[in-house]
Amino acid sequence: MKFDFIIIGQGIAGTCFAFELLKHNKTFIIVDNPIKENSSSRVALGIYNPLVLKWFTKAWNVENQLEYFYDFYARINTFFNDSFVSDTGVYKLLKTAYDQNTWLSKSFSSKRFQYMSNNLLSIDNPSLRNNNFYGFVKSAGRVNVKKLLDSFRNYCLKKRILIEEKFDYNKLIISPNSVSFKNIVADKIIFCQGYQGFGNPYFDNLNFKPTKGEILNIYSKDLRLKHIIHSRFLFTPIGNDHYAIGATYNWENINIKPSSEAKKKLVSQLDSILKIPYTITNQIAGIRPSTADRKPLIGRHEQYKQLYILNGLGTRGILLAPYLSKCLIEYIYKDVLIDHEININRCH
Ligand SMILES: Cc1cc2nc3c(=O)[nH]c(=O)nc-3n(C[C@H](O)[C@H](O)[C@H](O)COP(=O)(O)OP(=O)(O)OC[C@H]3O[C@@H](n4cnc5c(N)ncnc54)[C@H](O)[C@@H]3O)c2cc1C
């Protein structure tokens, strides 16, 4: 059988791209490694939010991303008759009077007012060290990424459109108007490989700058916290009295081994948030597919027009993946130009 697309990788990028192809009645087959719990998308906390929380500034192009994000998840919820998004907002801890004043003055700016509360809030929870004061970030929350990836994977496995194996570049045959891999033939192929795409021989001249990130999972029966809190790191309820905190940043030691340095930082932060005991249940590390200019990388191969890439999602893969999939599909099938800032051409 001939497909419209072969998709390499079923992280959040490959999953969103495949789901967009379904919307356009295009066919695909995915080749993905057997599940690795420390792939970036499976490690991710799953938080989306429109602000750069350190500076209270708006993230790049976030209006367009958010608009498409809600449309995308409404469709995916209907498709699986399930819910993957908790749009609960994020509580930003404002410890000092300076932070509180900065928040309030920025919240009245026309650029940001729809995303920032213009008052300060309290959280009434005796287990927290700080009940006062918080700024509330709107249009923010959490995607249950693992659940989404598992649901989509099971759907594809049932339809026999997902092969669990490592894609071998040497087995790709590029013909004038198609590509083939083993016995699979398709019009086009797209690489959605996250950090493992850094060694891709077809897209080897891009500005990747990977960062390692680590999170801790904890259990605390008495905490009973429903809010996502940001105070240096994100602290997130993930269900059944379990919580996740993270993520750290490390640009030097790029590996997936949990480190004692990261644990120390995360525990110190936990102790500054919580008054009550907790049990650490897991520590996990992943690698973000970041880039030197902090912009994603999408586009078509200069020479082989059947080859595409969707990568460089960095720290904001959850919000970016649906929007970038839409941009790329509109480029491929409707000739809509890709914004220069995210086009791989900027690296040539
Ligand atoms: C600790 C941590 C926390 C994070 N938290 C957040 C967060 O809260 N919010 C947010 O927006 N972002 C977060 N991120 C970033 C986010 O995880 C990434 O932007 C996103 O997951 C990247 O997705 P991806 O699909 O490009 O890559 P990946 O998730 O790495 O998926 C790539 C897939 O391709 C497969 N693959 C690669 N090469 C091959 C091959 N040759 N053959 C077969 N399969 C192949 C891999 O096995 C994998 O399944 C976090 C990242 C980390 C590390």
The ligand as a MOL file (V3000), in Angstrom:
LIG
                    3D

  0  0  0     0  0            999 V3000
M  V30 BEGIN CTAB
M  V30 COUNTS 53 58 0 0 0
M  V30 BEGIN ATOM
M  V30 1 C 12.1640 17.2120 31.9090 0
M  V30 2 C 11.3920 17.8860 30.8120 0
M  V30 3 C 10.2100 18.5520 31.0960 0
M  V30 4 C 9.5000 19.1920 30.0880 0
M  V30 5 N 8.3330 19.8150 30.3890 0
M  V30 6 C 7.6360 20.4510 29.4090 0
M  V30 7 C 6.4100 21.1110 29.7040 0
M  V30 8 O 5.9240 21.0920 30.8220 0
M  V30 9 N 5.7860 21.7810 28.6800 0
M  V30 10 C 6.2900 21.8180 27.3960 0
M  V30 11 O 5.6750 22.4360 26.5290 0
M  V30 12 N 7.4420 21.1700 27.0960 0
M  V30 13 C 8.1210 20.4980 28.0600 0
M  V30 14 N 9.2910 19.8530 27.7490 0
M  V30 15 C 9.7690 19.8950 26.3580 0
M  V30 16 C 8.9940 18.8640 25.5200 0
M  V30 17 O 9.0740 17.6490 26.1760 0
M  V30 18 C 9.5780 18.7590 24.1050 0
M  V30 19 O 9.5050 20.0180 23.4590 0
M  V30 20 C 8.7960 17.7540 23.2560 0
M  V30 21 O 8.4940 16.6110 23.9820 0
M  V30 22 C 9.5750 17.3320 22.0250 0
M  V30 23 O 8.7760 16.3970 21.3550 0
M  V30 24 P 9.2740 15.6440 20.0590 0
M  V30 25 O 8.1270 14.8510 19.5550 0
M  V30 26 O 9.9280 16.6050 19.1310 0
M  V30 27 O 10.4590 14.6740 20.5700 0
M  V30 28 P 10.3890 13.3100 21.4190 0
M  V30 29 O 9.4040 13.3690 22.4760 0
M  V30 30 O 11.8230 13.0130 21.7850 0
M  V30 31 O 9.8880 12.2360 20.3700 0
M  V30 32 C 10.7090 11.7700 19.3190 0
M  V30 33 C 10.3070 10.3500 18.9860 0
M  V30 34 O 11.0220 9.9430 17.8280 0
M  V30 35 C 11.5550 8.6430 18.0410 0
M  V30 36 N 12.7100 8.4570 17.1510 0
M  V30 37 C 13.8010 9.2580 17.0180 0
M  V30 38 N 14.6390 8.7480 16.0970 0
M  V30 39 C 14.0680 7.5840 15.6630 0
M  V30 40 C 14.4760 6.5770 14.7300 0
M  V30 41 N 15.6310 6.6530 14.0460 0
M  V30 42 N 13.6620 5.5180 14.5500 0
M  V30 43 C 12.4780 5.4060 15.2250 0
M  V30 44 N 12.0510 6.3410 16.1170 0
M  V30 45 C 12.8510 7.4020 16.3200 0
M  V30 46 C 11.8890 8.6360 19.5210 0
M  V30 47 O 12.0200 7.2980 19.9960 0
M  V30 48 C 10.6750 9.3510 20.0990 0
M  V30 49 O 9.5990 8.4690 20.3160 0
M  V30 50 C 9.9980 19.1720 28.7380 0
M  V30 51 C 11.1610 18.4740 28.4450 0
M  V30 52 C 11.8670 17.8240 29.4660 0
M  V30 53 C 13.1180 17.0660 29.1260 0
M  V30 END ATOM
M  V30 BEGIN BOND
M  V30 1 1 1 2
M  V30 2 1 2 3
M  V30 3 2 2 52
M  V30 4 2 3 4
M  V30 5 1 4 5
M  V30 6 1 4 50
M  V30 7 2 5 6
M  V30 8 1 6 7
M  V30 9 1 6 13
M  V30 10 2 7 8
M  V30 11 1 7 9
M  V30 12 1 9 10
M  V30 13 2 10 11
M  V30 14 1 10 12
M  V30 15 2 12 13
M  V30 16 1 13 14
M  V30 17 1 14 15
M  V30 18 1 14 50
M  V30 19 1 15 16
M  V30 20 1 16 17
M  V30 21 1 16 18
M  V30 22 1 18 19
M  V30 23 1 18 20
M  V30 24 1 20 21
M  V30 25 1 20 22
M  V30 26 1 22 23
M  V30 27 1 23 24
M  V30 28 2 24 25
M  V30 29 1 24 26
M  V30 30 1 24 27
M  V30 31 1 27 28
M  V30 32 2 28 29
M  V30 33 1 28 30
M  V30 34 1 28 31
M  V30 35 1 31 32
M  V30 36 1 32 33
M  V30 37 1 33 34
M  V30 38 1 33 48
M  V30 39 1 34 35
M  V30 40 1 35 36
M  V30 41 1 35 46
M  V30 42 1 36 37
M  V30 43 1 36 45
M  V30 44 2 37 38
M  V30 45 1 38 39
M  V30 46 1 39 40
M  V30 47 2 39 45
M  V30 48 1 40 41
M  V30 49 2 40 42
M  V30 50 1 42 43
M  V30 51 2 43 44
M  V30 52 1 44 45
M  V30 53 1 46 47
M  V30 54 1 46 48
M  V30 55 1 48 49
M  V30 56 2 50 51
M  V30 57 1 51 52
M  V30 58 1 52 53
M  V30 END BOND
M  V30 END CTAB
M  END
